[in-house]
């Protein structure tokens, strides 16, 4: 058990213990005040209760004369004396009455101690029957056996409360610290590289803040796992992408060394491969900057209609070389607050990607419209190319992804990734779907933050 368990345990237990002791002490003190207010001496003969009972019975059944005769016989025989005293403190036989003893008898009678102290009406006058001790005795301490038996229910209640509070505190401390121990172990496992560690199942069916913390940990662990795996995959893909141009450059250098007459052509090839590597590094740096949240420029109001028209106008020159037409439609002028450079790069990559996979005679359709109800700008780019298999639709935005049927290896494979990151930086989202007529449709949805 960790230190937190013992902190919880002792806090709960001491709280319950103090509460139990306080309640028990209050009940005990109240009971002691009620039953033990007879002074420090015992003035009545507790063993003479039978004589008191006989005297009261004679008084009730045979009258005052018979009672006096019985009392005189007790006195003559030297046996226990039974006093019969009225409200004026006068004994029926005219004997001297000790007021302290009389007061103790009245207190016991008021508390219902029948047979020890009795009251009988003689000629409508109440008389108190009791037997005083010849020699007063000190009252016995409360912790003696008789006191223990008298207060046994209270003692059992206190003991059971202590045991129950002990068990309850231990259970409650264990209940709170158990998920924390699981989280501690899970953090340790993740730190050691076990990124598949999850704690939701260990939390059981509890539905509290600790269970939510476990769910947040699982979400964090899944994100870290995805990022690490993504970085590993990216490193693998970058290594693969760099290997090919480097191999071609080495081959070109070898040819130039063996055939000096081909040096000019080799230099052109080397320059092309160097540009390819430079473009790859530039694209990777751009993705890295967007993933880490480094801003490329200050946000400004961007005229999206003008931006899209400018991109389409430039793309028409490239499309014309392949006999591809571009059809653009827009229903409204709209300005968004964002980074113009990133938005330009995202839309341009989508249109260039559509041109790459289109054949002569195909038409690329670009549509933009503003949803005033949702305050969103929708931009779609459709081509009539081969499309993408359903299994590859969710992966086309991954770095260096190429569809299984794609034989066109002239691109780097980062265009759609850059587009996705740029749109995500503007709190929008991008999706791809195959057209029923054939080809691919990519839709951008950008929120209007103005």
Residue pairs with C-beta under 8 A, 6 or more apart in sequence:
1 177
2 177
2 180
2 181
4 177
4 180
5 173
5 174
5 177
6 173
8 169
8 172
8 173
8 176
8 177
9 169
9 170
9 173
10 169
12 165
12 168
12 169
12 172
12 173
13 165
13 166
13 169
13 170
16 161
16 165
16 168
16 169
17 162
17 165
20 158
20 161
20 162
20 165
21 158
24 154
24 157
24 158
24 161
27 154
28 151
28 154
31 151
31 154
32 142
34 111
35 111
36 139
36 142
37 107
38 104
38 107
38 108
38 139
39 100
39 104
39 139
40 138
40 139
41 100
41 136
41 137
41 138
41 139
42 133
42 136
42 137
42 138
42 139
43 98
43 100
43 101
43 104
43 132
43 133
43 136
44 101
44 104
44 105
44 108
44 116
44 117
44 130
44 131
44 132
44 133
45 80
45 131
45 132
45 133
46 116
47 80
48 80
48 82
48 131
49 115
49 116
49 131
51 74
51 79
51 80
51 82
51 131
52 82
52 115
52 116
52 117
52 118
52 129
52 130
52 131
53 115
53 118
54 70
55 67
55 70
55 71
55 82
55 84
55 118
55 129
56 118
56 119
56 120
56 129
58 66
58 67
58 70
59 66
59 67
59 84
59 120
59 122
59 127
59 129
60 120
63 122
64 92
64 122
64 123
67 84
67 92
67 122
68 92
68 93
71 81
71 82
71 84
71 92
71 93
72 93
74 80
74 81
74 82
75 81
75 93
80 131
81 95
81 131
81 132
82 129
82 130
82 131
83 91
83 95
83 97
83 101
83 102
83 128
83 129
83 130
83 131
83 132
84 91
84 92
84 93
84 120
84 127
84 128
84 129
85 91
85 92
85 97
85 102
85 127
85 128
85 130
86 92
86 125
86 126
86 127
86 128
87 125
87 126
89 97
89 99
89 102
90 97
91 97
92 122
92 127
98 132
101 130
101 132
101 133
102 128
102 130
105 117
105 128
105 130
106 117
106 128
108 116
108 117
108 130
109 117
109 118
109 119
109 128
116 130
117 128
117 129
117 130
118 128
118 129
118 130
119 126
119 127
119 128
119 129
120 126
120 127
120 129
121 127
140 146
140 147
141 147
148 155
176 210
179 199
179 202
179 203
179 206
179 210
179 211
179 213
179 214
180 210
182 199
182 202
182 203
182 214
183 199
183 213
183 214
183 217
186 197
186 198
186 199
186 217
186 221
187 217
189 197
190 197
190 221
190 224
195 221
195 224
195 225
195 228
195 229
196 221
196 225
197 221
198 218
198 221
199 214
199 217
199 218
200 214
200 215
200 218
202 214
203 210
203 211
203 214
233 398
233 399
234 399
234 400
237 399
237 400
237 413
238 280
238 284
238 400
240 400
241 280
241 400
241 412
241 413
242 277
242 280
245 273
245 274
245 276
245 277
246 273
246 277
248 269
248 273
249 269
249 270
249 273
249 274
252 266
252 269
252 270
252 273
253 266
253 270
255 262
255 266
256 262
256 263
256 266
256 267
276 412
279 412
280 412
280 414
283 412
283 414
283 418
284 414
286 345
286 418
287 399
287 414
287 417
287 418
287 421
289 296
290 342
290 418
290 421
290 422
290 424
290 425
291 421
293 425
295 339
296 339
296 341
296 342
297 339
297 340
297 341
298 339
299 337
299 338
299 339
300 337
300 338
300 339
300 340
301 335
301 336
301 337
301 450
302 335
302 336
302 337
302 338
302 339
302 340
302 343
303 333
303 335
304 334
304 335
304 336
304 343
304 368
304 377
304 379
304 446
305 330
305 332
305 333
305 334
305 368
307 340
307 343
307 344
307 347
308 328
308 330
308 347
308 366
308 368
308 379
309 328
311 344
311 347
311 348
311 351
312 326
312 328
312 351
312 366
314 348
315 326
315 348
315 351
315 352
315 355
316 326
318 352
318 355
319 325
319 326
319 355
319 358
319 364
322 355
322 358
322 359
322 360
323 360
323 361
324 355
324 358
324 359
324 360
324 361
324 362
324 363
324 364
325 362
325 363
325 364
326 351
326 363
326 364
326 365
326 366
327 363
327 364
327 365
327 366
328 365
328 366
328 367
329 365
329 366
329 367
329 368
330 367
330 368
330 369
331 368
331 369
331 370
332 369
332 370
334 368
334 370
334 377
334 448
335 450
336 343
336 377
336 426
336 446
336 448
336 449
336 450
337 449
337 450
338 426
338 446
338 449
339 422
339 425
339 426
342 422
342 425
342 426
343 422
343 426
343 446
345 418
345 419
345 422
346 418
346 419
346 422
346 423
346 430
346 444
347 379
347 381
347 419
347 444
349 415
349 416
349 418
349 419
350 381
350 415
350 416
350 419
350 442
350 444
351 364
351 366
351 381
352 415
353 411
353 415
353 416
354 364
354 381
354 382
354 383
354 385
354 440
354 442
355 364
355 383
356 408
356 410
356 411
357 383
357 385
357 386
357 408
357 440
358 364
358 383
358 384
358 385
359 384
359 385
362 383
362 384
362 385
362 439
363 384
364 381
364 382
364 383
364 384
365 380
365 381
365 382
366 379
366 380
366 381
366 382
367 378
367 379
367 380
367 382
368 377
368 378
368 379
368 380
369 377
369 378
370 376
370 377
370 378
370 448
371 377
371 378
375 447
375 448
376 445
376 446
376 447
376 448
377 444
377 445
377 446
377 448
378 443
378 444
378 445
379 443
379 444
379 446
380 441
380 442
380 443
380 444
381 441
381 442
382 435
382 439
382 440
382 441
382 442
383 439
383 440
384 437
384 438
384 439
385 438
385 439
385 440
386 405
386 438
386 439
387 434
387 435
387 438
387 439
387 440
388 396
388 403
388 432
388 434
388 440
389 403
389 404
389 405
390 434
392 401
392 403
392 404
393 432
393 433
393 434
395 401
396 403
396 416
396 432
397 416
397 417
397 419
397 420
397 430
397 432
398 417
399 413
399 414
399 417
400 412
400 413
400 414
401 413
401 416
401 417
402 409
402 413
416 442
419 430
419 444
420 430
423 429
423 430
423 444
423 446
426 446
426 447
427 447
427 449
428 444
428 445
428 446
428 447
429 445
430 442
430 443
430 444
430 445
431 442
431 443
431 445
432 440
432 441
432 442
432 443
433 440
433 441
433 443
434 440
434 441
435 441
